[in-house]
């Protein structure tokens, strides 16, 4: 399916799920703009995308998605576009209520919920009137395990916002994906020597019994971008983690 006249902005598109999404959408013929906070990661991502297919229509810009001024400048520079994908997040955040500190809650609100909402707000001036917005929550919104209170609250807020905005911004379509344990740089907060074991342990409770890959989430995002009759849904891509299947 060719969409060579359609443009997608992927915020958080320099690594992990965002980068995999940009790669897939380029393969499907979209023009893609990736944005991320790190100049170094941006340069590395653009090089990787170019090496996978020289001449593919991808550009990028370093943007702090918590800064409305920078977001406004990005969308003014991009001009008219068709689809917005927001994959911005903050790693870590696992804590018990007993150990909870207010600063951690603020960090994760500023690292996930606030940039999701500000990005959509800033995009409205140039996003096509019947285009789409796809946000990224996480399966923690559906779980009740110890230590997930901050993550669950932030991801629940993002996923709920997607449903509310689907009604508020109609006929623009707004959806979210809810990934499970995915092998991405989100896990960088775990010491390298125990990371593989930690990820495998977290994934062992899924119905499929393994961690997911960024490209598997990217396929779900691409569906939500392309399907013009889907709005107001939160699409789980979690290997059945929310099912609590005994193993």
N, C-alpha and C positions, 0 to 999 in steps of 0.2 A: 504494500500500500504506500503510495507516494504522497508526501505532504510538503513538497519542496517550497510551497508558498507560506507555510506556517512556521512561526517562530516560538520557541520555548525558552523561558528563563528558568534555570535551575539554581536556586540559592542553596548553598552547601554542596555545590556540584564539583568540588575539587577532590573528594575522596569518598570511599565507601559507597553507600547506596546512591548518593547524588551523582557520583562519577559514573557508576554503572548505568544509571538512568540516562545520563547524557550520551553515553556510548551507544546504548540501544536506540534511542530516539534518532541519533545521527544515522544509524544503520537503516532506520525506517524512513529516512528522507527529510526529517525536520531540520530546520536551522536552529542551532542551540547556542545560547549564551550561558556560560557557567560563571558563578560568583562564589567567592569564599573569602574569609578574613585574611588568610596568609598569602602573601605574594609568592613565597617559595612553593607552597602547595599548588597554587594556581599555575605557575610556570610548569611544574612537573605534570600536572593534569593535562594541560594543553599539549605538551609534548607527547604524552601517552596517547591522547586521542588522535593526534596528527599521525603518529606512527602506525596506528591501526588502520588508517585510511587517509592518505595524503590528499589534501584538497577538500576534505569534508568541511561544511560550513559551520565552524565553531569559533567563537570568540570568548573572551573572559575578562573579568574585572575584579580587583580586590575590593571587597565591600564588607564592612562590619554591619551585619543585619540587625544589631541592636541600636544602630544610629539612624534615625529617620532622615537626617540630612543626607547621609551617604546613600541611603536607599532611594530618596527622591532624585539624587543626581544620577544614580544608575538607570532608573527607569526613564528619565529625561533623555539620557544618552542612547538607550536602546530604542526608544520611540515605540510605535505601535507594535504590539505582539499579541500572540494568540493563547498561550498557555503558561501558567506559573506553577512551578513545583518547588516546594519548600522542604528541604531535608535537614535544616539547621538543628543541631542538638548540642548537648554538653555531656561529656562522659562522666562516669562515676555516679555518685549520689546515693549509693546503697547505705542505709543507716537505720538503726532502730529508733523508735520514738524516744527512748531513754537518752540516747546520744545525740538527738537532733539539736542542731543549732540554727538560729534564725538566718544566719549568713548563708547556710547551705540552701535553704529554701529560696532566698533571694537570687543566689547564683544560678539555680536551675530555672527559675522564672525568667531571668534575664538571658539564659542560655538557650531556652527552648520556646516557652509560651510567648514571651514578648516579641522575639524576632518573627515568629509565625504570624502574629496579628499585625505587626507593623509592616511586614512585607506585603501582605494582602492589601492593607490600607494604602500603602504607597503605590502599589501597582495599578490601582483602579483607574487612574487618569489615562493610562495607555493600554490597558488590557482590553482586548476585544469584547464588545458588549455581550456576545454569546460564547465567549471563550471559557477556559476552565482553570480551576485552582485545585491542586492536589497537595495536601499536607501530610506529614508523617508523624504518627504517634508511636505507640509501642504496646506490646501485649501486656505489659505491666498494668495497663489500665483495667485489665480483666482479671488480674491475679490478686491474691491476698496473702502472699508470702511475707514472712518477717523480713524487715529491712527495705521494703519497697514503698514505704509511705510517700516519700518525696517523688520518686519516679512515677508511681501510679497516679499521684495527684496531677503532675504536670502533663502526662500523656493523656489522662482522662480529659483534662481541660482542652488540649489541642483537638482531640477527637470530637468532643462535644461542640467546640467552636465550628468545626467543619459542617456539622449538621445545621447549626444556627445560621451560618453564613450562606449555606445552600438556599435557605429561604430568603434571607435578607438581600442577597446579591443576584437573585434570579432575574433574567434568564441565564446568567453565568452559572456554570456548574461548579460545585465545590464538593470535594470528596476527601477522604483520608485513607491511608493504608496503616495497618497496625502490625508492624513486624515483630517477630519473636527474637530468638537468640540468633543473631546474624554475625558472621565473621567479618568484622569491620574494625577500623581504628577506634571505635567507641570503647573497645576493651583495653586500650592503652593504659588505662588507670591501674590495671592488674599487673604486678611484676612479671617480667618476661619469663622467668623460670617456672612460673606456675600458671601462665595464661592458657596454654592449651588444655591443661587439666581443668581449669576453672570453666572455660567455655564448654568443654565436653560435659562437665557435671551439670551445668545449667541447661544444656540441651537434652540431657538424658531423660528428662521428664516429658518430652514432647512425644506425640503419637508416632512420629516418623523416626524418632530416636537419634537425631543428629542436628547440628547447627545448620542454619540456612546460609545461602550465599547472596551477596549483594545483587547479582543479576536476577535472582529469583524474585526479589522485591521489585527490581526495576521492571520486570514483566508486568507485575500488577499495576505499577504506576502508569506504564504505557497504555494498559487497558483503560484506565480511568481518563487518561488524556484523550484517547482516540474514540471512546464510546460516547457518542453525543446524546445518548438517552439515559445516562447514568448520573445521578446527582444525589447528594445527601447521604451517601453510604460510607461506612467504615469497613474496609476490606481487610480481613485478617490474613496475614502471610506469616504464620507462626509455627508451621509444622504440627498444629494441633496442641500447642502448649496450653491453651485455655481450657482444653477438654479434661485435663487432670487424669489422663489414662494411666492406670497402674501398670508398672513394668516389672 
